[in-house]
Amino acid sequence: MKKLIHLSLLMCSFIAFSQEIINESDESIAVDNYVSEDSETRYGFKIGVNISSYSGTNLNDIQDGLNDSRIGFVGGFFIDMHLAGKLRFQPEILYSGQGAKEEALRADYLQFPLMLKYELTDFLNIQVGPQIGVKIHEFEDSFKNFDFGVNGGIGLTILENVAIEARYNLGLADMFDQDRAPNFEGKNAVIQIGLTYRL
């Protein structure tokens, strides 16, 4: 719940910042009248940080402090394709360091987000889509090999080919293997903030 509140505040800050830019611009932009002129397929890469832990978890009942958030690296590649009107499709391949602060609760994944992006203006978009993950490293042999969840977020273009993206990933699968970690349960919960560069 705390992470949902934090993400909501972050999104509100981005939207407020974007609105200020619109208000101060010499030429006002009407969101309802905006039409995307970028119909090209673009490639790019992204880097950023994850603030991750677990939702739907019993970790706090087991030991205080065990579910403190982990600050992890995220990075990878994406394709940005125009679908129709203001709608774009952005599949990605990301290395993503996730889990909790305690080393035994960390796991790294290859994540495959499939994001639909709706362009509110030429520099502001909202995003939503599913995500599938494959575990590639863990510090303890306690986790399942596959993850899936849903993403929601926003993107803000700050230069011609550079944007800031903020997302929240809500995992839908219990990540702890009950044969190897029978007393644990929890789903991935990740706030992700990153920079993207389109080639």
C-alpha positions as CSV (number, residue, x, y, z in Angstrom):
1,M,0.0,0.0,0.0
2,K,2.9,2.4,0.8
3,K,4.4,1.8,-2.6
4,L,1.1,2.5,-4.3
5,I,0.9,5.8,-2.4
6,H,4.5,6.7,-3.3
7,L,3.8,5.9,-7.0
8,S,0.6,8.0,-6.9
9,L,2.5,11.0,-5.5
10,L,5.3,10.5,-8.1
11,M,2.8,10.4,-11.0
12,C,1.0,13.5,-9.6
13,S,4.4,15.3,-9.5
14,F,5.1,14.4,-13.1
15,I,1.7,15.5,-14.2
16,A,1.9,18.8,-12.3
17,F,5.4,19.4,-13.8
18,S,4.0,18.7,-17.3
19,Q,1.0,21.0,-16.7
20,E,3.3,23.8,-15.7
21,I,5.3,23.4,-18.9
22,I,2.1,23.5,-20.9
23,N,0.9,26.6,-19.1
24,E,4.2,28.4,-19.6
25,S,4.5,27.6,-23.3
26,D,3.9,30.3,-25.9
27,E,1.7,27.9,-27.8
28,S,-0.7,26.0,-25.6
29,I,-1.3,22.3,-26.4
30,A,-4.8,21.0,-26.2
31,V,-4.6,17.3,-25.2
32,D,-7.9,16.5,-26.9
33,N,-6.7,17.9,-30.2
34,Y,-3.2,16.4,-30.1
35,V,-2.4,14.0,-33.0
36,S,0.8,12.0,-33.0
37,E,3.0,12.8,-36.1
38,D,5.6,10.2,-35.1
39,S,4.7,7.0,-37.1
40,E,8.1,5.5,-37.2
41,T,9.3,2.3,-35.5
42,R,12.1,3.3,-33.1
43,Y,14.7,1.3,-31.2
44,G,16.3,2.3,-27.9
45,F,17.7,1.4,-24.5
46,K,16.8,2.3,-20.9
47,I,18.6,2.4,-17.6
48,G,17.3,3.1,-14.1
49,V,16.6,2.0,-10.6
50,N,14.1,-0.3,-8.9
51,I,12.7,0.2,-5.5
52,S,11.5,-3.3,-4.8
53,S,10.0,-5.5,-2.1
54,Y,7.1,-8.0,-1.8
55,S,3.3,-7.5,-1.6
56,G,0.8,-9.9,-0.2
57,T,3.7,-11.1,2.1
58,N,4.0,-12.7,5.5
59,L,7.7,-11.6,5.8
60,N,6.9,-8.9,8.4
61,D,5.3,-11.6,10.6
62,I,8.4,-13.7,10.4
63,Q,11.0,-11.1,11.3
64,D,10.9,-7.3,11.6
65,G,12.9,-5.5,8.9
66,L,13.1,-8.5,6.6
67,N,10.9,-6.9,4.0
68,D,12.9,-3.6,3.7
69,S,13.1,-2.4,0.1
70,R,16.0,-3.2,-2.2
71,I,17.5,-0.6,-4.5
72,G,18.4,-2.5,-7.7
73,F,19.5,-1.8,-11.2
74,V,17.3,-2.1,-14.3
75,G,18.5,-1.8,-17.9
76,G,17.8,-3.1,-21.3
77,F,16.4,-2.5,-24.8
78,F,13.0,-1.7,-26.3
79,I,11.2,-1.2,-29.6
80,D,8.7,1.7,-29.9
81,M,6.1,1.1,-32.6
82,H,3.2,3.3,-33.7
83,L,-0.1,1.5,-33.8
84,A,-2.8,4.1,-34.5
85,G,-3.6,7.6,-33.6
86,K,-2.1,8.3,-30.1
87,L,-1.5,4.6,-29.4
88,R,2.0,3.0,-29.4
89,F,3.3,-0.4,-28.5
90,Q,6.6,-0.9,-26.7
91,P,7.9,-4.4,-26.0
92,E,11.1,-4.5,-23.9
93,I,13.8,-6.8,-22.6
94,L,15.2,-5.8,-19.2
95,Y,17.6,-7.0,-16.6
96,S,15.9,-6.3,-13.3
97,G,17.3,-6.5,-9.8
98,Q,14.4,-7.2,-7.5
99,G,13.4,-8.6,-4.1
100,A,14.0,-7.2,-0.6
101,K,17.0,-5.7,1.1
102,E,17.9,-8.9,2.9
103,E,20.3,-10.8,0.7
104,A,18.5,-14.0,1.0
105,L,15.4,-12.4,-0.4
106,R,17.0,-11.0,-3.6
107,A,16.5,-12.3,-7.1
108,D,17.4,-11.0,-10.5
109,Y,15.3,-11.4,-13.6
110,L,15.0,-11.0,-17.3
111,Q,11.7,-9.1,-17.6
112,F,9.6,-8.9,-20.8
113,P,7.1,-6.0,-20.5
114,L,4.6,-5.5,-23.3
115,M,3.5,-1.9,-22.9
116,L,0.7,0.0,-24.6
117,K,1.4,3.8,-24.5
118,Y,-1.2,6.4,-25.0
119,E,0.2,9.9,-25.9
120,L,-1.6,12.7,-24.1
121,T,0.7,15.2,-25.7
122,D,3.9,15.1,-27.7
123,F,5.9,14.8,-24.5
124,L,3.6,13.1,-22.0
125,N,2.2,9.5,-22.2
126,I,0.5,7.0,-19.9
127,Q,1.5,3.3,-20.1
128,V,-0.1,-0.1,-19.1
129,G,0.7,-3.7,-20.0
130,P,1.5,-7.2,-18.8
131,Q,5.0,-8.5,-17.9
132,I,6.6,-11.9,-17.9
133,G,9.8,-12.6,-16.0
134,V,12.5,-15.3,-16.0
135,K,14.7,-15.7,-12.9
136,I,18.4,-15.6,-13.9
137,H,20.1,-15.3,-10.5
138,E,19.3,-15.7,-6.8
139,F,21.3,-15.5,-3.6
140,E,19.4,-18.3,-2.0
141,D,17.7,-21.3,-3.7
142,S,14.2,-20.2,-2.6
143,F,12.4,-18.7,-5.6
144,K,10.3,-19.9,-8.5
145,N,11.8,-19.6,-12.0
146,F,9.0,-17.5,-13.6
147,D,7.1,-14.4,-12.7
148,F,4.2,-12.5,-14.2
149,G,2.5,-9.2,-13.4
150,V,1.1,-6.0,-14.7
151,N,2.7,-2.6,-15.1
152,G,1.3,1.0,-15.0
153,G,3.1,4.2,-15.4
154,I,3.8,7.5,-17.2
155,G,6.5,8.8,-19.5
156,L,7.8,12.3,-19.9
157,T,10.0,13.4,-22.8
158,I,12.6,15.9,-21.7
159,L,14.7,16.0,-24.9
160,E,14.0,15.0,-28.4
161,N,15.0,11.4,-27.9
162,V,15.3,11.2,-24.1
163,A,12.5,10.5,-21.7
164,I,11.9,9.7,-18.0
165,E,9.6,6.8,-17.2
166,A,8.1,5.9,-13.8
167,R,6.2,2.6,-13.4
168,Y,4.8,0.3,-10.8
169,N,4.9,-3.4,-11.3
170,L,2.4,-5.5,-9.4
171,G,3.4,-9.1,-9.3
172,L,0.5,-11.6,-9.6
173,A,2.5,-14.8,-8.7
174,D,3.8,-16.0,-5.3
175,M,7.5,-16.1,-5.9
176,F,8.6,-18.4,-3.1
177,D,9.0,-22.1,-3.9
178,Q,7.0,-23.9,-1.2
179,D,9.3,-27.0,-1.3
180,R,12.4,-24.9,-0.6
181,A,10.9,-22.0,1.4
182,P,7.7,-23.3,3.0
183,N,7.3,-20.5,5.5
184,F,7.5,-17.6,3.0
185,E,5.1,-16.1,0.6
186,G,5.1,-12.9,-1.4
187,K,4.6,-11.3,-4.8
188,N,7.0,-8.9,-6.5
189,A,6.2,-5.2,-6.0
190,V,8.5,-2.8,-7.9
191,I,8.6,0.9,-8.4
192,Q,10.8,1.6,-11.4
193,I,12.3,5.0,-12.4
194,G,14.4,5.1,-15.6
195,L,15.8,7.1,-18.5
196,T,15.1,6.0,-22.1
197,Y,17.0,6.9,-25.2
198,R,15.4,6.3,-28.7
199,L,17.9,5.9,-31.5
